[in-house]
């Protein structure tokens, strides 16, 4: 098990290095001069040259890449010239709001997904079951930002039940529409996946044995079938969290919430390499950590997976 954990930690390090490298390379491919962006379109060339020298924009690609990589290895995310402050401060401020939205949306996904799956699994082939399959298929095909725009139009613009955008205290009305626009579609998809797994687990011997002892079906599903159905899906839910996080980054931009999404758009517009890499690394670290924790949970609670993975080294 120890070797497996070390392999996963090494994969996290490689993932972060790839994110930093790809992010740095992509910024260099974007047309434009960061010095000109910072100086303004009417600034004389001498001012642009001084800015290029001050920030190292005039140095060769490899030299700038190695300097950036060296800073990252030391834990220094650098300085955001477009925001006029350290990248760490910008990222910490943005990730708090984005992570809050993601966690709330994930909670909504669970609150919706598990009860619906338990409800329809005993109604296979009926109207409720078919409605779930249709709704899950439709929600997975519609991007989160479009759902957000629709909610914004009807509930904020037309009905005026919620603000049109902006930020406010935690659990205020500002969070309702962004959280629902992501959490509800993901909850329907989770319900469909869990429904399939519940149907499979209900055919196992332990479920029939529990029923033969006189336990009612609802108790068998809650005490035996549901835990065994959820456990193999933990890794899948972790990947789902990554997709949820990326959807929140887009949706928060729709609702004018100053999170990582707005920060990333501004950084790309200003060709702010340090901020782009800082945001990419932060998002990548969060996603890889969630996946790692989910895999560790599966190893701890599922002996079959533990034996399979540890026997393979």
C-alpha positions in Angstrom: 0.0 0.0 0.0 2.9 2.3 0.8 4.4 2.0 -2.7 1.0 2.7 -4.2 0.7 5.9 -2.2 4.2 7.0 -3.2 3.3 6.4 -6.9 0.2 8.6 -6.5 2.1 11.4 -4.9 4.7 11.2 -7.7 1.8 11.5 -10.2 0.6 14.6 -8.4 4.0 16.2 -8.7 4.2 15.3 -12.4 0.7 16.7 -13.0 1.6 20.0 -11.4 4.8 20.3 -13.4 2.8 19.6 -16.7 0.3 22.2 -15.7 3.0 24.8 -15.1 4.8 24.0 -18.3 1.7 23.9 -20.5 0.4 27.1 -19.0 3.7 28.9 -19.5 4.0 27.7 -23.1 0.4 28.6 -24.0 0.8 32.2 -22.8 3.9 32.6 -25.1 1.7 31.5 -28.0 -0.9 34.2 -27.4 -0.3 37.2 -29.7 0.7 40.4 -27.8 3.3 41.9 -25.6 2.8 41.9 -21.8 4.9 45.1 -21.6 2.7 46.9 -24.1 -0.4 45.6 -22.2 0.9 47.0 -19.0 2.1 50.3 -20.4 -1.0 51.0 -22.5 -1.6 51.4 -26.2 -0.4 55.0 -26.3 2.8 54.6 -24.3 6.1 55.3 -26.2 8.3 52.4 -27.1 11.0 53.4 -24.5 8.5 52.9 -21.7 7.6 49.5 -23.0 11.3 48.6 -23.2 11.8 49.6 -19.6 8.9 47.5 -18.5 10.2 44.5 -20.5 13.6 44.8 -18.8 12.1 45.3 -15.4 9.9 42.2 -15.6 12.2 40.1 -17.8 9.8 40.0 -20.7 12.7 40.5 -23.1 14.6 37.4 -22.0 14.7 34.2 -24.0 11.9 31.7 -23.6 14.0 29.0 -22.0 15.6 31.4 -19.5 12.2 32.7 -18.5 10.8 29.2 -18.2 13.6 28.0 -16.0 13.4 31.1 -13.8 9.7 30.5 -13.3 10.1 26.9 -12.6 12.8 27.6 -10.1 10.5 30.0 -8.2 7.7 27.5 -8.2 10.0 24.8 -6.7 10.7 27.2 -3.9 7.0 27.8 -3.3 7.1 31.3 -4.8 4.2 31.8 -7.2 5.6 35.1 -8.3 4.2 38.6 -8.8 1.1 39.6 -10.8 1.9 42.7 -12.7 -1.7 43.1 -13.9 -3.0 43.1 -10.3 -0.1 44.8 -8.6 0.3 42.2 -5.9 1.7 38.7 -5.2 0.1 35.9 -7.1 -0.4 34.0 -3.8 -2.6 36.8 -2.4 -4.8 36.9 -5.6 -5.1 33.1 -5.7 -6.0 32.7 -2.0 -8.7 35.4 -2.4 -10.2 33.9 -5.5 -10.0 30.2 -4.5 -11.9 30.8 -1.3 -15.0 31.9 -3.2 -14.6 29.3 -6.0 -14.1 26.5 -3.5 -17.1 27.6 -1.4 -19.3 27.5 -4.5 -17.9 24.1 -5.5 -18.5 22.6 -2.0 -22.0 24.0 -1.8 -22.8 22.7 -5.4 -21.3 19.3 -4.4 -23.6 19.2 -1.3 -26.6 20.0 -3.5 -25.5 17.3 -5.9 -25.5 14.7 -3.1 -28.7 15.9 -1.5 -30.4 15.6 -4.9 -28.7 12.6 -6.3 -28.9 10.0 -3.5 -32.7 10.4 -2.6 -33.7 10.5 -6.3 -31.7 7.3 -7.0 -33.2 5.5 -4.0 -36.7 6.7 -5.1 -36.5 5.5 -8.7 -34.5 2.3 -8.2 -37.7 0.5 -6.9 -39.6 2.0 -9.9 -37.5 0.7 -12.7 -39.2 1.3 -16.0 -42.0 3.5 -14.6 -42.6 7.1 -15.3 -40.3 8.4 -12.5 -37.4 6.2 -13.7 -37.8 7.3 -17.4 -38.0 11.0 -16.3 -34.8 10.7 -14.4 -33.0 9.1 -17.3 -34.3 11.8 -19.7 -33.5 14.7 -17.3 -30.0 13.4 -16.6 -29.2 13.0 -20.3 -30.5 16.5 -21.0 -28.7 18.2 -18.1 -25.4 16.5 -19.0 -25.7 17.9 -22.6 -26.4 21.5 -21.5 -23.4 23.5 -20.3 -23.6 25.0 -16.8 -23.2 28.6 -17.9 -26.3 28.3 -20.1 -28.3 26.9 -17.2 -27.0 29.8 -15.2 -28.1 32.3 -17.7 -31.6 30.9 -17.8 -31.9 30.9 -14.1 -30.5 34.5 -14.0 -33.1 35.6 -16.6 -36.2 34.0 -15.0 -35.5 34.3 -11.3 -33.3 37.4 -11.1 -34.3 39.6 -14.1 -38.0 38.6 -14.5 -39.1 37.6 -11.1 -36.5 39.6 -9.1 -36.3 36.9 -6.4 -32.5 37.0 -6.5 -29.7 39.5 -7.3 -28.5 39.7 -10.8 -24.9 39.1 -9.7 -22.2 40.1 -7.4 -20.9 38.8 -4.1 -22.4 38.8 -0.6 -22.1 37.0 2.7 -21.8 33.2 2.7 -25.2 31.4 2.4 -26.8 34.7 1.2 -29.1 35.0 -1.8 -26.1 35.7 -4.0 -25.0 32.0 -3.8 -28.4 30.4 -4.5 -28.6 30.6 -8.3 -24.9 29.9 -9.0 -25.0 26.8 -6.7 -28.3 25.5 -8.2 -27.1 26.0 -11.8 -24.3 23.6 -11.2 -25.5 21.4 -8.4 -28.9 20.4 -9.8 -27.6 19.1 -13.2 -24.7 17.2 -11.6 -27.2 15.8 -9.0 -29.3 14.3 -11.7 -26.3 12.7 -13.4 -25.2 11.3 -10.0 -28.7 9.9 -9.5 -28.5 8.1 -12.8 -25.1 6.5 -12.0 -26.1 5.5 -8.5 -29.4 4.1 -9.8 -27.5 1.7 -12.1 -25.2 0.6 -9.3 -28.1 0.1 -6.9 -29.8 -2.1 -9.4 -26.7 -4.2 -9.7 -26.2 -4.5 -5.9 -29.8 -5.5 -5.3 -29.1 -8.7 -7.3 -26.2 -9.7 -4.9 -26.6 -12.6 -2.5 -26.3 -10.4 0.6 -29.4 -8.4 -0.4 -31.5 -11.5 -0.9 -30.3 -12.9 2.4 -31.2 -9.7 4.2 -34.7 -9.8 2.6 -35.1 -13.4 3.6 -34.5 -12.5 7.2 -37.6 -10.3 7.1 -36.0 -6.9 6.7 -38.1 -4.5 4.6 -36.7 -3.4 1.2 -36.2 0.2 2.3 -34.0 -0.8 5.2 -32.0 -3.3 3.1 -31.4 -0.5 0.6 -30.2 2.0 3.2 -28.2 -0.3 5.4 -26.7 -2.7 2.9 -27.2 -1.8 -0.7 -26.5 1.9 -0.6 -23.1 1.7 1.2 -21.9 -1.1 -1.2 -23.1 0.9 -4.2 -21.5 4.2 -3.2 -18.1 2.8 -2.2 -17.0 1.8 -5.8 -18.2 5.1 -7.1 -16.0 7.2 -4.8 -13.3 7.6 -7.4 -15.9 8.5 -10.0 -17.3 11.1 -7.6 -13.8 12.6 -7.2 -13.5 13.0 -11.0 -17.0 14.4 -10.8 -15.7 17.0 -8.3 -13.1 18.0 -10.8 -15.7 18.6 -13.5 -17.8 20.4 -11.0 -15.0 22.7 -10.1 -14.3 23.6 -13.7 -18.0 24.3 -14.2 -18.1 26.6 -11.2 -15.1 28.6 -12.5 -17.2 29.3 -15.6 -20.6 29.9 -13.8 -19.1 32.3 -11.3 -18.0 34.5 -14.2 -21.6 34.6 -15.5 -22.8 35.7 -12.0 -20.0 38.3 -11.7 -18.5 36.6 -8.6 -14.9 37.4 -8.3 -13.4 34.0 -8.1 -10.8 32.1 -10.0 -12.8 32.3 -13.2 -12.8 36.1 -13.3 -9.2 36.1 -12.2 -8.2 33.7 -15.0 -10.0 35.7 -17.7 -8.3 38.9 -16.6 -4.9 37.2 -16.4 -5.3 35.9 -20.0 -6.4 39.3 -21.3 -3.3 40.9 -19.7 -0.9 38.1 -20.6 -0.1 37.7 -16.9 2.0 34.5 -17.0 2.6 34.3 -13.3 -1.1 34.6 -12.4 -2.2 32.1 -15.1 0.2 29.5 -13.9 -0.7 30.2 -10.2 -4.4 29.7 -11.0 -3.7 26.6 -13.0 -1.5 25.1 -10.3 -4.1 25.9 -7.6 -6.9 24.3 -9.5 -4.8 21.3 -10.4 -3.6 20.8 -6.8 -7.2 20.9 -5.5 -8.4 18.4 -8.1 -5.5 16.0 -7.6 -5.8 16.1 -3.8 -9.5 15.3 -4.0 -8.8 12.3 -6.3 -6.0 11.2 -4.0 -8.2 11.3 -0.9 -11.0 9.4 -2.8 -8.6 6.7 -3.8 -7.3 6.5 -0.2 -10.8 6.1 1.1 -11.5 3.3 -1.4 -8.3 1.5 -0.3 -9.2 1.9 3.4 -12.9 0.8 3.2 -12.9 -1.7 0.3 -10.7 -4.7 1.0 -11.2 -6.0 -2.6 -9.7 -2.9 -4.1 -6.9 -2.8 -1.6 -5.9 -6.3 -2.4 -6.0 -5.7 -6.1 -4.0 -2.5 -6.1 -1.4 -3.4 -3.5 -0.7 -6.8 -5.1 0.0 -5.0 -8.3 2.7 -2.9 -6.5 
